[in-house]
Amino acid sequence: QVQLVESGGGLVQAGGSLRLSCAASGSILSITMRWYRQAPGNQRELVATITRGGTTNYADSVKGRFTISRDNAKNTVYLQMNSLKPEDTAVYYCAGIFDESLTWGQGTQVTVSS
């Protein structure tokens, strides 16, 4: 069973930047990877997707500010977050389907102060 571990969250002022990492215990070479977030009282929402071929897609709310990337050699997916806003405050999770099983990380907290 592949495990995903997120890191890189923290407290940042509005307008600042953070880079999140998601390290997998197994190969992500053929896996479409996603970042989600969940704010208190809200449903989990899809933030960004990167296919195994490197095609990316973003939620409208983060388009132009966030960048998802992957390093298959390191089995790691990244989320570069720039121009952060207070409404970006949430727990951020990475996810992928490994052996037909949807796998989630434990999440990393991002807090953006105004």
VENNOR-V806028 format. One record per helix or strand of 2 or more residues. SS is the DSSP state (H for helix, E for strand). FROM is the first residue (numbers start at 0). LEN is the number of residues. If there is no record, write none. Layout:
ss: [SS;SS]
from: [FROM;FROM]
len: [LEN;LEN]
This chain:
ss: [E;E;E;E;E;E;E;H;E;H;E;E;E]
from: [3;9;17;32;44;55;65;71;75;85;89;100;107]
len: [4;4;7;6;6;3;6;3;6;3;9;4;6]
